[in-house]
């Protein structure tokens, strides 16, 4: 009887080892066979919202107002077209965040993901699709009356948009005004690292 128990115990231990080895093999095979899913600022891979990840700005998404509402208000509007898996949009996100840091209380910022624009034959002037030209990033600035004062594609420099806002708010040109500086914050942001 004792030898039977001893034999049974050895068999059970060997089965445990076998099961553990099988699980380890499956885990290793699963991990080695996984495709690489890394994304970065210089590639066109998706990893999340560009404004949150690369602009360090979760306040932009979702926008606080829709374009239709914003055009009825007596405020300028900045409409930015983007896609989350575009390296150009990823690299431009810190510029939009920087603009919002200076003009966020005076201007309605409306990021519009191109992927969410419904395909239609025609759009009304109160819909983002009306202004979309098929390239991202695209920046459209409306004045207080709802007229387009800037419509550019690509990575529009901060200074160009800043000049438009300075004109809309009757501010001094950059060459005549004191340089605005942001207060440092106690967190990492890709906007702060150049």
Beta strands, then each sheet from edge to edge (+ up, - down):
strand 1: 76-82
strand 2: 107-113
strand 3: 138-142
strand 4: 148-153
sheet 1: 2+ 1+ 3- 4+
end
